Structures are given as structure tokens and as C-alpha cells.
């Protein structure tokens, strides 16, 4: 599948934003992040900035962005529509969370923080389900795809929250610990996912796609046209195997392991070193996630290519 | 509304039956499809660089050619590919705007170009590659089963069929109600063992393909060239050959 830059940025940025919102809403009532108004507003502002930038980026993928509002109407059947509804709905508790912080209403802050956290999970779950529900793309229609989106969102959100805690000089222990756990979970999930998609059998074959398997093996002879087309560009994108292995190692090392080590360093050292380590860890984690999301598309194959290449 | 209409047994399901035994891969169906539909319900079907290198565009129907089998049993099969107007089309249910829909009255899957946002999720959801983005209009386009022909009362009744069916020089394409087991197309499917493409996907295509017929005998071997009298260089021996051949 063609790695569309708008969607790669969208799922990475919004995923991190929702992860940050989730941990903020959850950890603040527990007193595990700095409790002051400024920290809360800064973290909320960063989360909403990332979410909004991502959502705006996703509109660049549309042929008719001015009609984007219509996308919230078909929530009964469409995961994309549900994602839109969840994303918009989450702004409400997130906004009231901010209002509670400004007006110093602890009860409202706690309640809306938890609601916003729930909205964040729901939105990222819908994002994952958009991909997981597409049967023709076996690398997406996989049981580890939704857990992967949730884990990566949680991981990047924890990394961001730890970084903000580092800037505040205190209260980063819990998010840094969560970043460690999230990074570990992401590492295991993605490793298991890549093993699974590398060994899984294709969902369909050139024989079943044409029904000509009754005669024997099927090989494409002539394509319909001598030039390329939309289907081949959008669905026929393939990544070179040697690059694939290298990029996977980059994701695991730069995206997960190094940020985990830096979080550990921050936990052990504290002070300005912790701030620097957590900031660097955030940059690495988000960069790694961009590569991971690019791979998510580049590694995915669509059954329509059976008609063109037989594979 | 992108929820699918409930399909009861015997309900009208218009579709195509494509005979892979008689299709000669002439591309007439694809050409006439383009010709009719570029000014039809989903018009236009854009072309990019139509008169230079990199010419391409939106086509509802694309004719592939495959080789199947080995040796003497091997066949070249021409294979037209278009929307199958599935009973459970995920291209419809994934649509976030309601632009994609399956008509309850005849099962035709259509796109409402006025509300499509061009998110392309339907193209991802279709295993058969039936949907293409019109990059000019920013909306998705697909086979309409010539909805503007089959119900068109301004053209002679005999012509109220999809353009691809009308134009096929070998009558390899048939149009009719596949929901009615007594229709001509349903009988044809039953008689010839018509089948679904990628049944494992579970989309339940309405369109059916008829397999190439089994060969009754293997192809005859080429006859060895027999020598003619002119192959004999020696004039004396040539005369002897002629005498003995009488």
C-alpha cells in the first residue's frame, strides 16, 4: 500500500496526542504528575495541538476536503466515521478539563480528565479498526493491529508526558516508568506482529482471484494497459526486502529501546540530565513511530495485485 | 446510508455473467464502457496525458490476460475485471459519508459523487480493484452497471443493456437478474458451473464467471513435412520416383 504522508503524520501525531491526553487524565487524579494548573494546561495544550494537527493532516488525504464534515454521518457501519465521531466527541471533555483547570474546579478536572482518557482510547481503537477491518489487506486485517495502535499511542503519550515532567523538574517518575513499560510492550507487539505477517499464508491467490486454479497454476500474461494506473500506485506499492529489515531494526532500536534506556537514565539520574534524556527520548520515539507507520503501509499488500503480478 | 439492504431469497440482483471460454480479449467491452460512461451517470472518466507517455485514466472495466496450467493443458485466458456488485460489499459499509450505497431494488452498487469525500477507503476495502479515484473530481468512480442504459426508456428496448454486454463480439458477456433462479443468466450459470471470484473473502459477488470448457481431445500434432519430388536432386532418381509413385 502507498505510504501516504498525510496519514502517516496523522496517526503518529494524533496517536501521541491521544496517548498524552489519556495518561494526563488518568495520572493527574492519582497525583502521579505535577498537579499545578500550568503543567496541566501545558500538557493538555500539547495533546490537543498534536491531535488537531494530525486530524487536519488527515484531511489532506481527501479528494474533497471541504466535504469532510459528512464523514461523521455513517457511524453505524463505518469505522472511519466512528473515528471521526470519537475524535470530535473527545474535544468536549478535553475542553472542559481545561476549563476546570483554569477555573480551579478539581472535581470537574478529575471527571473530565477520565472522560477525555476514555475518549482517547475509543478514538485510537477506531483508528486501529479502520485498518483491521480491511480483509483484502492481510497485514492490516490482523489481530495484533489494534493492540499495536493502542500500545504505540500509549507509549508515545507516556514519553511526551515524561518529557514535560522532566521540564518541570519533578513528577516524571510515573510517566517515565510507563514509557519503559509501553516501550517494552510496543517492542514485543511489533516483533510478534512482524513475525506473524512474515510467515502467514496469503488470504487469496491468483488461482482463486481468477477462478482458473481448476486448470493449473495461474500466471499473469498481459496487463490491461501498458501504462500504470491508480490501482497499481495506491495498492501495488512494494518495499524492497533489504530496506524492510533495516527499517524494522531502526524502529525497534531508535523507536523503542533507546527511549526506554533514556527513560531509565532519567529515573536514575534526575535533574537537568533527566530533562535532556527525556527530551531526546521523545524525539527518538516519535521519529521511530513515523518509520513504523511508514512500514505499516509499505509492508501491506492488497489482493488486487494478484491480477497484475500474480502475488 | 452505508448499511446494506437486507437481501431476501429471490430478490432482484442485477449483474453480469462473463464467459471466459469465449472471451477473446479484444478490449471492445472496456472501450465501449469508457465511451458510454465518460458521458454517463459517473461522467467524466478522466484521462491523464491521453496523447503522450504516461497515458492513463479511470476505467470501470479492465481486461487482463492470464496463462493457466502447464504444457498441452495450458490455456491463455482473457479475463475482464470490473465491479461484481457484491451482496456484502465492504466498499459500501466502510464509507464514512454515505456516498457509497447498494440499491435495495436491484442490488447495484453506486457512488453518489455529490457527497463522496474521496477518502479512498472503499478502494482499499474492495478485493477486486473495482474502485478508482478520479483525481480531477476528487471522488471515487466505479462501474454503474450502465444504470443509465438499462432503465433508459429513450433507447430501443433491445439496447437497454450494459454497454460492455451489447458490444461484445463473441457474446461472452451476459446481463440479467442473478437473484432469480429462473432467469436466463441464472440458468446459464447453473449449466456451465459459473463461479465467484475470491469466495474466501466472503463478499458474495453477484457477477459470475463461466470457466473455459474442458478440451474434448488434445491438440493435434503438426504433420511431419513429407518430401516432394522436387526435394530429390538427382534427375534420374526423380524420374524413378515419379514412375514408382503412379
Interface residues (C-beta under 8 A of the other chain):
Chain A: X1 X61 X62 X63 X64 X65 X67 X68 X70 X71 X72 X73 X74 X76 X77 X78 X79 X80 X81 X84 X130 X133 X134 X135 X136 X137 X203 X204 X206 X208 X209 X210 X211 X212 X213 X214 X215 X216 X217 X218 X219 X220 X221 X222 X223 X224 X225 X227 X228 X229 X230 X231 X234 X235 X302 X303 X304 X307 X308
Chain B: X1 X2 X3 X4 X20 X25 X27 X30 X53 X54 X55 X56 X57 X58 X59 X62 X63 X64 X65 X66 X67 X68 X69 X70 X73 X74 X75 X76 X77 X79 X81 X90 X92 X93 X94 X95 X96 X97 X98 X99 X115 X116 X117 X118 X119 X120 X121 X123 X124 X125 X126 X127 X128 X129 X132 X133 X134 X135 X137 X138 X139 X140 X195 X196 X197 X198 X199 X200 X201 X202 X209 X211 X212
